[in-house]
Protein backbone atom coordinates (compact mmCIF):
# COMPACT_ATOMS: atom_id res chain seq x y z
CA UNK A 1 0.00 0.00 0.00
CA UNK A 2 1.34 3.45 -0.89
CA UNK A 3 1.68 6.44 1.41
CA UNK A 4 -1.01 8.22 -0.60
CA UNK A 5 -4.25 6.31 -1.07
CA UNK A 6 -6.61 7.24 -3.88
CA UNK A 7 -10.03 8.63 -2.91
CA UNK A 8 -12.90 6.17 -2.81
CA UNK A 9 -15.51 5.93 -5.55
CA UNK A 10 -19.18 4.99 -5.70
CA UNK A 11 -19.81 1.40 -6.80
CA UNK A 12 -20.57 2.72 -10.32
CA UNK A 13 -17.05 4.20 -10.48
CA UNK A 14 -17.93 7.90 -10.15
CA UNK A 15 -16.14 10.18 -7.69
CA UNK A 16 -18.48 11.55 -4.99
CA UNK A 17 -19.37 15.24 -5.42
CA UNK A 18 -21.54 17.73 -3.58
CA UNK A 19 -24.96 17.91 -5.20
CA UNK A 20 -25.19 14.18 -6.00
CA UNK A 21 -28.46 12.43 -5.27
CA UNK A 22 -27.68 9.21 -3.39
CA UNK A 23 -29.76 6.43 -1.88
CA UNK A 24 -29.19 4.49 1.33
CA UNK A 25 -30.11 1.03 2.48
CA UNK A 26 -33.08 -1.21 1.88
CA UNK A 27 -35.66 1.59 2.20
CA UNK A 28 -34.08 3.45 -0.73
CA UNK A 29 -33.90 6.69 1.26
CA UNK A 30 -32.67 9.46 -1.05
CA UNK A 31 -30.61 12.47 0.02
CA UNK A 32 -28.51 15.20 -1.57
CA UNK A 33 -24.78 15.21 -0.74
CA UNK A 34 -23.84 18.56 0.77
CA UNK A 35 -20.13 17.84 1.27
CA UNK A 36 -17.55 15.09 0.75
CA UNK A 37 -15.16 14.39 3.64
CA UNK A 38 -11.90 12.65 2.74
CA UNK A 39 -10.37 11.03 5.82
CA UNK A 40 -7.36 8.80 6.45
CA UNK A 41 -9.37 5.59 6.66
CA UNK A 42 -12.58 6.21 4.77
CA UNK A 43 -14.37 8.72 2.58
CA UNK A 44 -17.62 9.97 4.10
CA UNK A 45 -20.37 12.10 2.68
CA UNK A 46 -22.31 14.74 4.54
CA UNK A 47 -26.07 14.95 3.91
CA UNK A 48 -27.51 17.75 5.99
CA UNK A 49 -25.79 17.49 9.37
CA UNK A 50 -25.24 13.72 9.25
CA UNK A 51 -22.15 11.83 8.00
CA UNK A 52 -22.61 8.61 6.03
CA UNK A 53 -20.13 6.01 4.87
CA UNK A 54 -19.56 6.08 1.13
CA UNK A 55 -19.68 2.28 1.09
CA UNK A 56 -23.33 2.40 2.23
CA UNK A 57 -24.49 4.71 -0.55
CA UNK A 58 -25.51 4.32 -4.18
CA UNK A 59 -25.32 7.15 -6.71
CA UNK A 60 -28.77 7.87 -8.17
CA UNK A 61 -28.14 11.08 -10.15
CA UNK A 62 -25.34 13.53 -10.69
CA UNK A 63 -26.10 17.22 -10.11
CA UNK A 64 -25.73 19.42 -13.16
CA UNK A 65 -25.54 16.72 -15.83
CA UNK A 66 -28.10 17.03 -18.61
CA UNK A 67 -30.47 14.15 -19.28
CA UNK A 68 -29.47 11.79 -22.07
CA UNK A 69 -32.14 11.82 -24.76
C-alpha positions, 0 to 999 in steps of 0.5 A: 500500500502506498503512502497516498491512497486514492479517494474512494468511488461509488460502486458505479465508479464515479467520484463523490461530489456535492450535489449528488443524489444518493440512496441508502439502504433497503428503504431506498432513502434518497438524500442530496450530498452537501459535502464530501469528507476525505479522511485517512481511513474512509471517505464519508459524505455529509447529507444535511448534518449527518455523515454517512459512509460512502460504502453504504451509498448508491449514486442515483443522479449527478447534479448538473448533468443534462439528461441523455435523450 
